[in-house]
């Protein structure tokens, strides 16, 4: 397990992000690849996994999702529509600057796949490795930690109308069929 280390890095400007965005938007539709699986066993801790187990009750087994309170539920329990997050490997690579900083984003499954609302409407099911997940209606947007780690301009971009429609910050899903996921596995719309 590694604790989040946040070395000083140069964040991209709005102009640099805009110039690089077309490359992000060439991600494949319908079928892509799992690039990285990351478990968050505690706040600000990350474990890159060779194999992750996805479970309908637990999400990514060993992740702290179920232990985190949510302001989106009436009793403060973990929100079932925010069980798992998928993020574009192309976008995180752009804002992170290097692969060793991807996990700072705080998502669990990084994929080379078009995650836009147009490509994956709410309710879309994906086979991710041997598991099946369903895209939920929960918005996934950048927080203050995202802005600190990847820059204010990246944060503004993910909050923009375009960024939200493209789901640049990622997308929430829930596990509907248990299975395993590994880097290199296929992710495909069902």
Contact map, one row per residue, 1 for C-alpha under 8 A:
1110000000000000000000000000000000000000000011100000000000000000000000000000000000000000000000000000000000000000000000000000000000000000000000000000000000000000000000000000000000000000000000
1111000000000000000000000000000000000000000011100000000000000000000000000000000000000000000000000000000000000000000000000000000000000000000000000000000000000000000000000000000000000000000000
1111100000000000000000000000000000000000000111000000000000000000000000000000000000000000000000000000000000000000000000000000000000000000000000000000000000000000000000000000000000000000000000
0111110000000000000000000000000000000000000111000000000000000000000000000000000000000000000000000000000100000000000000000000000000000000000000000000000000000000000000000000000000000000000000
0011111000000000000000000000000000000000000000000000000000000000000000000000000000000000000000000000000000000000000000000000000000000000000000000000000000000000000000000000000000000000000000
0001111100000000000000000000000000000000000000000000000000000000000000000000000000000000000000000000000000000000000000000000000000000000000000000000100000000000000000000000000000000000000000
0000111110000000000000000000000000000000000000000000000000000000000000000000000000000000000000000000000000000000000000000000000000000000000000000000000000000000000000000000000000000000000000
0000011111000000000000000000000000000000000000000000000000000000000000000000000000000000000000000000000000000000000000000000000000000000000000000000000000000000000000000000000000000000000000
0000001111100000000000000000000000000000000000000000000000000000000000000000000000000000000000000000000000000000000000000000000000000000000000000000000000000000000000000000000000000000000000
0000000111110000000000000000000000000000000000000000000000000000000000000000000000000000000000000000000000000000000000000000000000000000000000000000000000000000000000000000000000000000000000
0000000011111000000000000000000000000000000000000000000000000000000000000000000000000000000000100000000000000000000000000000000000000000000000000000011000000000000000000000000000000000000000
0000000001111101100000000000000000000000000000000000000000000000000000000000000000000000000000100000000000000000000000000000000000000000000000000000011011000000000000000000000000000000000000
0000000000111111100000000000000000000000000000000000000000000000000000000000000000000000000000000000000000000000000000000000000000000000000000000000000011000000000000000000000000000000000000
0000000000011111110000000000000000000000000000000000000000000000000000000000000000000000000000000000000000000000000000000000000000000000000000000000000011001000000000000000000000000000000000
0000000000001111111000000000000000000000000000000000000000000000000000000000000000000000000000000000000000000000000000000000000000000000000000000000000000000000000000000000000000000000000000
0000000000011111111100000000000000000000000000000000000000000000000000000000000000000000000000000000000000000000000000000000000000000000000000000000000000000000000000000000000000000000000000
0000000000011111111110000000000000000000000000000000000000000000000000000000000000000000000001000000000000000000000000000000000000000000000000000000000011000000000000000000000000000000000000
0000000000000111111111000000000000000000000000000000000000000000000000000000000000000000000000000000000000000000000000000000000000000000000000000000000000000000000000000000000000000000000000
0000000000000011111111000000000000000000000000000000000000000000000000000000000000000000000000000000000000000000000000000000000000000000000000000000000000000000000000000000000000000000000000
0000000000000001111111110000000000000000000000000000000000000000000000000000000000000000000001000000000000000000000000000000000000000000000000000000000000000000000000000000000000000000000000
0000000000000000111111111000000000000000000000000000000000000000000000000000000000000000001000000000000000000000000000000000000000000000000000000000000000000000000000000000000000000000000000
0000000000000000011111111100000000000000000000000000000000000000000000000000000000000000000000000000000000000000000000000000000000000000000000000000000000000000000000000000000000000000000000
0000000000000000000111111110000000000000000000000000000000000000000000000000000000000000010000000000000000000000000000000000000000000000000000000000000000000000000000000000000000000000000000
0000000000000000000111111110000000000000000000000000000000000000000000000000000000000000011000000000000000000000000000000000000000000000000000000000000000000000000000000000000000000000000000
0000000000000000000011111110000000000000000000000000000000000000000000000000000000000000000000000000000000000000010000000000000000000000000000000000000000000000000000000000000000000000000000
0000000000000000000001111111000000000000000000000000000000000000000000000000000000000000000000000000000000000000010000000000000000000000000000000000000000000000000000000000000000000000000000
0000000000000000000000111111100100000000000000000000000000000000000000000000000000000000010000000000000000000001110000000000000000000000000000000000000000000000000000000000000000000000000000
0000000000000000000000000111111100000000000000000000000000000000000000000000000000000000000000000000000000000001110000000000000000000000000000000000000000000000000000000000000000000000000000
0000000000000000000000000011111100000000000000000000000000000000000000000000000000000000000000000000000000000000110000100000000000000000000000000000000000000000000000000000000000000000000000
0000000000000000000000000001111100000000000000000000000000000000000000000000000000000000000000000000000000000000110000100000000000000000000000000000000000000000000000000000000000000000000110
0000000000000000000000000001111110000000000000000000000000000000000000000000000000000000000000000000000000000000100000000000000000000000000000000000000000000000000000000000000000000000011110
0000000000000000000000000011111111000000000000000000000000000000000000000000000000000000000000000000000000000011100000000000000000000000000000000000000000000000000000000000000000000000011100
0000000000000000000000000000001111100000000000000000000000000000000000000000000000000000000000000000000000000011100000000000000000000000000000000000000000000000000000000000000000000011111000
0000000000000000000000000000000111111000000000000000000000000000000000000000000000000000000000000000000000001111000000000000000110000000000000000000000000000000000000000000000000001111111000
0000000000000000000000000000000011111000000000000000000000000000000000000000000000000000100000000000000000001111000000000000000000000000000000000000000000000000000000000000000000000011100000
0000000000000000000000000000000001111100000000011000000000000000000000000000000000000000000000000000000000011110000000000000000000000000000000000000000000000000000000000000000000000110000000
0000000000000000000000000000000001111110000000011111000000000000000000000000000000000000000000000000000000011100000000000000000000000000000000000000000000000000000000000000000000001110000000
0000000000000000000000000000000000011111000001111001000000000000000000000000000000000000000000000000001000111000000000000000000000000000000000000000000000000000000000000000000000000000000000
0000000000000000000000000000000000001111100001111001000000010110000000000000000000000000000000000000000000010000000000000000000000000000000000000000000000000000000000000000000000000000000000
0000000000000000000000000000000000000111111111100000000000000111100000000000000000000000000000000000000001010000000000000000000000000000000000000000000000000000000000000000000000000000000000
0000000000000000000000000000000000000011111011100000000000000111000000000000000000000000000000000000000000000000000000000000000000000000000000000000000000000000000000000000000000000000000000
0000000000000000000000000000000000000001111111000000000000000011000000000000000000000000000000000000000000000000000000000000000000000000000000000000000000000000000000000000000000000000000000
0000000000000000000000000000000000000001111110000000000000000001000000000000000000000000000000000000000000000000000000000000000000000000000000000000000000000000000000000000000000000000000000
0011000000000000000000000000000000000001011111000000000000000000000000000000000000000000000000000000000000000000000000000000000000000000000000000000000000000000000000000000000000000000000000
1111000000000000000000000000000000000001111111100000000000000000000000000000000000000000000000000000000000000000000000000000000000000000000000000000000000000000000000000000000000000000000000
1111000000000000000000000000000000000111110111110000000000000000000000000000000000000000000000000000001000000000000000000000000000000000000000000000000000000000000000000000000000000000000000
1100000000000000000000000000000000000111100011111000000000000000000000000000000000000000000000000000000000000000000000000000000000000000000000000000000000000000000000000000000000000000000000
0000000000000000000000000000000000011110000001111100000000000000000000000000000000000000000000000000001000000000000000000000000000000000000000000000000000000000000000000000000000000000000000
0000000000000000000000000000000000011110000000111111000000000000000000000000000000000000000000000000000000000000000000000000000000000000000000000000000000000000000000000000000000000100000000
0000000000000000000000000000000000001000000000011111000000000000000000000000000000000000000000000000000000000000000000000000000000000000000000000000000000000000000000000000000000000110000000
0000000000000000000000000000000000001000000000001111100000000000000000000000000000000000000000000000000000000000000000000000000000000000000000000000000000000000000000000000000000011110000000
0000000000000000000000000000000000001110000000001111110000011000000000000000000000000000000000000000000000000000000000000000000000000000000000000000000000000000000000000000000000011100000000
0000000000000000000000000000000000000000000000000011111000011000000000000000000000000000000000000000000000000000000000000000000000000000000000000000000000000000000000000000000001111000000000
0000000000000000000000000000000000000000000000000001111101111000000000000000000000000000000000000000000000000000000000000000000000100000000000000000000000000000000000000000001011111000000000
0000000000000000000000000000000000000000000000000000111111111000000000000000000000000000000000000000000000000000000000000000000000000000000000000000000000000000000000000000001111100000000000
0000000000000000000000000000000000000000000000000000011111100000000000000000000000000000000000000000000000000000000000000000000000000000000000000000000000000000000000000000011111000000000000
0000000000000000000000000000000000000000000000000000001111100000000000000000000000000000000000000000000000000000000000000000000000000000000000000000000000000000000000000000001000000000000000
0000000000000000000000000000000000000000000000000000011111111110110000000000000000100000000000000000000000000000000000000000000000000000000000000000000000000000000000000000000000000000000000
0000000000000000000000000000000000000000000000000000011111111010110000000000000000110000000000000000000000000000000000000000000000000000000000000000000000000000000000000000011000000000000000
0000000000000000000000000000000000000010000000000001111001111110000000000000000000110000000000000000000000010000000000000000000000000000000000000000000000000000000000000000000000000000000000
0000000000000000000000000000000000000000000000000001111001111110000000000000000000000000000000000000000000000000000000000000000000000000000000000000000000000000000000000000000000000000000000
0000000000000000000000000000000000000011100000000000000001011111000000000000000000000000000000000000000000000000000000000000000000000000000000000000000000000000000000000000000000000000000000
0000000000000000000000000000000000000011110000000000000001111111110000000000000000000000000000000000000000000000000000000000000000000000000000000000000000000000000000000000000000000000000000
0000000000000000000000000000000000000001111000000000000000000111111100000000000000000000000000000000000000000000000000000000000000000000000000000000000000000000000000000000000000000000000000
0000000000000000000000000000000000000001000000000000000001100011111100000000010000110000000000000000000000000000000000000000000000000000000000000000000000000000000000000000000000000000000000
0000000000000000000000000000000000000000000000000000000001100011111110000000110000100000000000000000000000000000000000000000000000000000000000000000000000000000000000000000000000000000000000
0000000000000000000000000000000000000000000000000000000000000001111110000000110000000000000000000000000000000000000000000000000000000000000000000000000000000000000000000000000000000000000000
0000000000000000000000000000000000000000000000000000000000000001111111000000110000000000000000000000000000000000000000000000000000000000000000000000000000000000000000000000000000000000000000
0000000000000000000000000000000000000000000000000000000000000000011111100001110000000000000000000000000000000000000000000000000000000000000000000000000000000000000000000000000000000000000000
0000000000000000000000000000000000000000000000000000000000000000000111111001111000000000000000000000000000000000000000000000000000000000000000000000000000000000000000000000000000000000000000
0000000000000000000000000000000000000000000000000000000000000000000011111101000000000000000000000000000000000000000000000000000000000000000000000000000000000000000000000000000000000000000000
0000000000000000000000000000000000000000000000000000000000000000000001111101001000000000000000000000000000000000000000000000000000000000000000000000000000000000000000000000000000000000000000
0000000000000000000000000000000000000000000000000000000000000000000001111111111000000000000000000000000000000000000000000000000000000000000000000000000000000000000000000000000000000000000000
0000000000000000000000000000000000000000000000000000000000000000000000111111100000000000000000000000000000000000000000000000000000000000000000000000000000000000000000000000000000000000000000
0000000000000000000000000000000000000000000000000000000000000000000000001111100000000000000000000000000000000000000000000000000000000000000000000000000000000000000000000000000000000000000000
0000000000000000000000000000000000000000000000000000000000000000000011111111110000000000000000000000000000000000000000000000000000000000000000000000000000000000000000000000000000000000000000
0000000000000000000000000000000000000000000000000000000000000000011111001111111000000000000000000000000000000000000000000000000000000000000000000000000000000000000000000000000000000000000000
0000000000000000000000000000000000000000000000000000000000000000111111001001111101100000000000000000000000000000000000000000000000000000000000000000000000000000000000000000000000000000000000
0000000000000000000000000000000000000000000000000000000000000000000001011000111111100000000000000000000000000000000000000000000000000000000000000000000000000000000000000000000000000000000000
0000000000000000000000000000000000000000000000000000000000000000000000000000011111100000000000000000000000000000000000000000000000000000000000000000000000000000000000000000010000000000000000
0000000000000000000000000000000000000000000000000000000000000000000000000000001111100000000000000000000000000000000000000000000000000001110000000000000000000000000000000001110000000000000000
0000000000000000000000000000000000000000000000000000000000000000000000000000011111111000000000000000000000000000000000000000000000000001010000000000000000000000000000000001110000000000000000
0000000000000000000000000000000000000000000000000000000001110000110000000000011111111000000000000000000000000000000000000000000000000000000000000000000000000000000000000001111000000000000000
0000000000000000000000000000000000000000000000000000000000110000100000000000000001111100000000000000000000111000000000000000000000000000000000000000000000000000000000000001111000000000000000
0000000000000000000000000000000000000000000000000000000000000000000000000000000001111110000000000000000000111000000000000000000000000000000000000000000000000000000000000111100000000000000000
0000000000000000000000000000000000000000000000000000000000000000000000000000000000011111000000000000000000111110000000000000000000000000000000000000000000000000000000000111100000000000000000
0000000000000000000000000000000000000000000000000000000000000000000000000000000000001111101100000000000000111110001000000000000000000000000000000000000000000000000000011110000000000000000000
0000000000000000000000000000000000000000000000000000000000000000000000000000000000000111111100000000000000000111111000000000000000000000000000000000000000000000000000011100000000000000000000
0000000000000000000000000000000000100000000000000000000000000000000000000000000000000011111110000000000000000111000000000000000000000000000000000000000000000000000000000000000000000000000000
0000000000000000000000110010000000000000000000000000000000000000000000000000000000000001111111000000000000000001000000000000000000000000000000000000000000000000000000000000000000000000000000
0000000000000000000010010000000000000000000000000000000000000000000000000000000000000011111111100000000000000000000000000000000000000000000000000000000000000000000000010000000000000000000000
0000000000000000000000000000000000000000000000000000000000000000000000000000000000000011111111110000010010000000000000000000000000000000000000000000000000000000000000000000000000000000000000
0000000000000000000000000000000000000000000000000000000000000000000000000000000000000000111111111110010000000000000000000000000000000000000000000000000000000000000000000000000000000000000000
0000000000000000100100000000000000000000000000000000000000000000000000000000000000000000011111111100000000000000000000000000000000000000000000000000000000000000000000000000000000000000000000
0000000000110000000000000000000000000000000000000000000000000000000000000000000000000000001111111000000000000000000000000000000000000000000000000000010001000000000000000000000000000000000000
0000000000000000000000000000000000000000000000000000000000000000000000000000000000000000000111111110110000000000000000000000000000000000000000000000110000000000000000000000000000000000000000
0000000000000000000000000000000000000000000000000000000000000000000000000000000000000000000011111110100000000000000000000000000000000000000000000000000000000000000000000000000000000000000000
0000000000000000000000000000000000000000000000000000000000000000000000000000000000000000000011011111110000000000000000000000000000000000000000000000000000000000000000000000000000000000000000
0000000000000000000000000000000000000000000000000000000000000000000000000000000000000000000010011111110000000000000000000000000000000000000000000000000000000000000000000000000000000000000000
0000000000000000000000000000000000000000000000000000000000000000000000000000000000000000000000000111111000000000000000000000000000000000000000000000000000000000000000000000000000000000000000
0000000000000000000000000000000000000000000000000000000000000000000000000000000000000000000000011111111110000000000000000000000000000000000000000000000000000000000000000000000000000000000000
0000000000000000000000000000000000000000000000000000000000000000000000000000000000000000000110010111111110000000000000000000000000000000000000000000000000000000000000000000000000000000000000
0000000000000000000000000000000000000100000001010000000000000000000000000000000000000000000000000001111111100000000000000000000000000000000000000000000000000000000000000000000000000000000000
0001000000000000000000000000000000000000000000000000000000000000000000000000000000000000000000000000111111000000000000000000000000000000000000000000100000000000000000000000000000000000000000
0000000000000000000000000000000000000000000000000000000000000000000000000000000000000000000100000000111111100000000000000000000000000000000000000100100000000000000000000000000000000000000000
0000000000000000000000000000000000000001000000000000000000000000000000000000000000000000000000000000001111110000000000000000000000000000000000000000000000000000000000000000000000000000000000
0000000000000000000000000000000000000100000000000000000000000000000000000000000000011110000000000000001011111100000000000000000000000000000000000000000000000000000000000100000000000000000000
0000000000000000000000000000000000011111000000000000000000010000000000000000000000011110000000000000000001111100000000000000000000000000000000000000000000000000000000000000000000000000000000
0000000000000000000000000000000001111100000000000000000000000000000000000000000000011110000000000000000000111110000000000000000000000000000000000000000000000000000000000000000000000000000000
0000000000000000000000000000000001111000000000000000000000000000000000000000000000000111100000000000000000111111000000000000000000000000000000000000000000000000000000000000000000000000000000
0000000000000000000000000000000111110000000000000000000000000000000000000000000000000111100000000000000000001111100000000000000000000000000000000000000000000000000000000000000000000000001000
0000000000000000000000000011000111100000000000000000000000000000000000000000000000000001110000000000000000000111110000000000000000000000000000000000000000000000000000000000000000000000000000
0000000000000000000000000011111110000000000000000000000000000000000000000000000000000001000000000000000000000011111000000000000000000000000000000000000000000000000000000000000000000000001000
0000000000000000000000001111110000000000000000000000000000000000000000000000000000000001000000000000000000000001111100110000000000000000000000000000000000000000000000000000000000000000000000
0000000000000000000000000000000000000000000000000000000000000000000000000000000000000011000000000000000000000000111110110000000000000000000000000000000000000000000001110110000000000000000000
0000000000000000000000000000000000000000000000000000000000000000000000000000000000000000000000000000000000000000011111111000000000000000000000000000000000000000000011110000000000000000000000
0000000000000000000000000000000000000000000000000000000000000000000000000000000000000000000000000000000000000000001111111100000000000000000000000000000000000000000011100000000000000000000000
0000000000000000000000000000000000000000000000000000000000000000000000000000000000000000000000000000000000000000000111111000000000000000000000000000000000000000000011000000000000000000000000
0000000000000000000000000000110000000000000000000000000000000000000000000000000000000000000000000000000000000000011111111000000000000000000000000000000000000000000000000000000000000000000000
0000000000000000000000000000000000000000000000000000000000000000000000000000000000000000000000000000000000000000011111111101000000000010000000000000000000000000000000000000000000000000000000
0000000000000000000000000000000000000000000000000000000000000000000000000000000000000000000000000000000000000000000111111111000000000010000000000000000000000000000000000000000000000000000000
0000000000000000000000000000000000000000000000000000000000000000000000000000000000000000000000000000000000000000000010011111000000000111100000000000000000000000000000000000000000000000000000
0000000000000000000000000000000000000000000000000000000000000000000000000000000000000000000000000000000000000000000000001111100000000111100000000000000000000000000000000000000000000000000000
0000000000000000000000000000000000000000000000000000000000000000000000000000000000000000000000000000000000000000000000011111110000000110000000000000000000000000000000000000000000000000000011
0000000000000000000000000000000000000000000000000000000000000000000000000000000000000000000000000000000000000000000000000011111000011110000000000000000000000000000000000000000000000000000011
0000000000000000000000000000000000000000000000000000000000000000000000000000000000000000000000000000000000000000000000000001111100011110000000000000000000000000000000000000000000000000001111
0000000000000000000000000000000000000000000000000000000000000000000000000000000000000000000000000000000000000000000000000000111111111000000000000000000000000000000000000000000000000000011111
0000000000000000000000000000000001000000000000000000000000000000000000000000000000000000000000000000000000000000000000000000011111111000000000000000000000000000000000000000000000011000111100
0000000000000000000000000000000001000000000000000000000000000000000000000000000000000000000000000000000000000000000000000000001111100000000000000000000000000000000000000000000000111100111000
0000000000000000000000000000000000000000000000000000000000000000000000000000000000000000000000000000000000000000000000000000001111110000000000000000000000000000000000000000000001111000000000
0000000000000000000000000000000000000000000000000000010000000000000000000000000000000000000000000000000000000000000000000000001111111000000000000000000000000000000000000000001111111000000000
0000000000000000000000000000000000000000000000000000000000000000000000000000000000000000000000000000000000000000000000000000111101111100000000000000000000000000000000000000001111100000000000
0000000000000000000000000000000000000000000000000000000000000000000000000000000000000000000000000000000000000000000000000000111100111110000000000000000000000000000000000000111110000000000000
0000000000000000000000000000000000000000000000000000000000000000000000000000000000000000000000000000000000000000000000000111110000011111000000000000000000000000000000000000111100000000000000
0000000000000000000000000000000000000000000000000000000000000000000000000000000000000000000000000000000000000000000000011111110000001111100000000000000000000000000000000011110000000000000000
0000000000000000000000000000000000000000000000000000000000000000000000000000000011000000000000000000000000000000000000000110000000000111110000000000000000000000000000000011110000000000000000
0000000000000000000000000000000000000000000000000000000000000000000000000000000010000000000000000000000000000000000000000110000000000011111000000000000000000000000000000001000000000000000000
0000000000000000000000000000000000000000000000000000000000000000000000000000000011000000000000000000000000000000000000000000000000000001111100000000000000000000000000000011000000000000000000
0000000000000000000000000000000000000000000000000000000000000000000000000000000000000000000000000000000000000000000000000000000000000000111110000000000000000000000000000011000000000000000000
0000000000000000000000000000000000000000000000000000000000000000000000000000000000000000000000000000000000000000000000000000000000000000011111000000000000000000000000101111000000000000000000
0000000000000000000000000000000000000000000000000000000000000000000000000000000000000000000000000000000000000000000000000000000000000000001111100000000000000110000100001100000000000000000000
0000000000000000000000000000000000000000000000000000000000000000000000000000000000000000000000000000000000000000000000000000000000000000000111111110000000100110000000001000000000000000000000
0000000000000000000000000000000000000000000000000000000000000000000000000000000000000000000000000000000000000000000000000000000000000000000011111110000000100000000000000000000000000000000000
0000000000000000000000000000000000000000000000000000000000000000000000000000000000000000000000000000000000000000000000000000000000000000000001111111000000000000000000000000000000000000000000
0000000000000000000000000000000000000000000000000000000000000000000000000000000000000000000000000000000000000000000000000000000000000000000001111111100000000000000000000000000000000000000000
0000000000000000000000000000000000000000000000000000000000000000000000000000000000000000000000000000000010000000000000000000000000000000000001111111111000100000000000000000000000000000000000
0000000000000000000000000000000000000000000000000000000000000000000000000000000000000000000000000000000000000000000000000000000000000000000001111111111111100000000000000000000000000000000000
0000000000000000000000000000000000000000000000000000000000000000000000000000000000000000000000000000000000000000000000000000000000000000000000011111111100000000000000000000000000000000000000
0000010000000000000000000000000000000000000000000000000000000000000000000000000000000000000000010000000110000000000000000000000000000000000000001111111000000000000000000000000000000000000000
0000000000110000000000000000000000000000000000000000000000000000000000000000000000000000000000110000000000000000000000000000000000000000000000000111111101100000000000000000000000000000000000
0000000000110000000000000000000000000000000000000000000000000000000000000000000000000000000000000000000000000000000000000000000000000000000000000111111111100000000000000000000000000000000000
0000000000000000000000000000000000000000000000000000000000000000000000000000000000000000000000000000000000000000000000000000000000000000000000000011011111110000000000000000000000000000000000
0000000000011100100000000000000000000000000000000000000000000000000000000000000000000000000000000000000000000000000000000000000000000000000000000010001111111000000000000000000000000000000000
0000000000011100100000000000000000000000000000000000000000000000000000000000000000000000000000100000000000000000000000000000000000000000000000000010011111111100000000000000000000000000000000
0000000000000000000000000000000000000000000000000000000000000000000000000000000000000000000000000000000000000000000000000000000000000000000001100110011111111110000000000000000000000000000000
0000000000000000000000000000000000000000000000000000000000000000000000000000000000000000000000000000000000000000000000000000000000000000000000000000000111111111000000000000000000000000000000
0000000000000100000000000000000000000000000000000000000000000000000000000000000000000000000000000000000000000000000000000000000000000000000000000000000011111111011000000000000000000000000000
0000000000000000000000000000000000000000000000000000000000000000000000000000000000000000000000000000000000000000000000000000000000000000000011000000000001111111011100111000000000000000000000
0000000000000000000000000000000000000000000000000000000000000000000000000000000000000000000000000000000000000000000000000000000000000000000011000000000000111111101100000000000000000000000000
0000000000000000000000000000000000000000000000000000000000000000000000000000000000000000000000000000000000000000000000000000000000000000000000000000000000011111111100000000000000000000000000
0000000000000000000000000000000000000000000000000000000000000000000000000000000000000000000000000000000000000000000000000000000000000000000000000000000000000011111110000000000000000000000000
0000000000000000000000000000000000000000000000000000000000000000000000000000000000000000000000000000000000000000000000000000000000000000000000000000000000001101111111000000000000000000000000
0000000000000000000000000000000000000000000000000000000000000000000000000000000000000000000000000000000000000000000000000000000000000000000000000000000000001111111111111000000000000000000000
0000000000000000000000000000000000000000000000000000000000000000000000000000000000000000000000000000000000000000000000000000000000000000000010000000000000000111111111111000000000000000000000
0000000000000000000000000000000000000000000000000000000000000000000000000000000000000000000000000000000000000000000111000000000000000000000000000000000000000000111111110000000000000000000000
0000000000000000000000000000000000000000000000000000000000000000000000000000000000000000000000000000000000000000001111000000000000000000000000000000000000000000011111110000000000000000000000
0000000000000000000000000000000000000000000000000000000000000000000000000000000000000000000000000000000000000000001110000000000000000000000100000000000000000100001111111110000000000000000000
0000000000000000000000000000000000000000000000000000000000000000000000000000000000000011001000000000000000000000001100000000000000000000000000000000000000000100001111111100000000000000000000
0000000000000000000000000000000000000000000000000000000000000000000000000000000000000011000000000000000000000000000000000000000000000000000111000000000000000100001100111110000000000000000000
0000000000000000000000000000000000000000000000000000000000000000000000000000000000001111000000000000000000100000001000000000000000000000000110000000000000000000000000111111000000000000000000
0000000000000000000000000000000000000000000000000000000000000000000000000000000000001110000000000000000000000000001000000000000000000011011100000000000000000000000000101111100000000000000000
0000000000000000000000000000000000000000000000000000000000000000000000000000000011111100000000000000000000000000000000000000000000000011111100000000000000000000000000000111110000000000000000
0000000000000000000000000000000000000000000000000000000000000000000000000000000011111100000000000000000000000000000000000000000000001111000000000000000000000000000000000011111000000000000000
0000000000000000000000000000000000000000000000000000000100100000000000000000000111110000000000000000000000000000000000000000000000001111000000000000000000000000000000000001111100000000000000
0000000000000000000000000000000000000000000000000000011110100000000000000000000000110000000000000000000000000000000000000000000000111100000000000000000000000000000000000000111111000000000000
0000000000000000000000000000000000000000000000000000001100000000000000000000000000000000000000000000000000000000000000000000000000111100000000000000000000000000000000000000011111000000000000
0000000000000000000000000000000000000000000000000000011100000000000000000000000000000000000000000000000000000000000000000000000000111000000000000000000000000000000000000000001111100000000000
0000000000000000000000000000000000000000000000000000111100000000000000000000000000000000000000000000000000000000000000000000000001110000000000000000000000000000000000000000001111110000000000
0000000000000000000000000000000000000000000000000000111000000000000000000000000000000000000000000000000000000000000000000000000011110000000000000000000000000000000000000000000011111000000000
0000000000000000000000000000000000000000000000000011110000000000000000000000000000000000000000000000000000000000000000000000000111100000000000000000000000000000000000000000000001111100000000
0000000000000000000000000000000001001000000000000011110000000000000000000000000000000000000000000000000000000000000000000000000111100000000000000000000000000000000000000000000000111110100000
0000000000000000000000000000000001011000000000001111000000000000000000000000000000000000000000000000000000000000000000000000000010000000000000000000000000000000000000000000000000011111100000
0000000000000000000000000000000011111000000000000110000000000000000000000000000000000000000000000000000000000000000000000000000000000000000000000000000000000000000000000000000000001111100000
0000000000000000000000000000000011100000000000000000000000000000000000000000000000000000000000000000000000000000000000000000000000000000000000000000000000000000000000000000000000000111110000
0000000000000000000000000000000011100000000000000000000000000000000000000000000000000000000000000000000000000000000000000000000110000000000000000000000000000000000000000000000000001111111000
0000000000000000000000000000001111000000000000000000000000000000000000000000000000000000000000000000000000000000000000000000001110000000000000000000000000000000000000000000000000000001111100
0000000000000000000000000000001111000000000000000000000000000000000000000000000000000000000000000000000000000010100000000000011110000000000000000000000000000000000000000000000000000000111110
0000000000000000000000000000011100000000000000000000000000000000000000000000000000000000000000000000000000000000000000000000011100000000000000000000000000000000000000000000000000000000011111
0000000000000000000000000000011000000000000000000000000000000000000000000000000000000000000000000000000000000000000000000001111000000000000000000000000000000000000000000000000000000000001111
0000000000000000000000000000000000000000000000000000000000000000000000000000000000000000000000000000000000000000000000000001111000000000000000000000000000000000000000000000000000000000000111
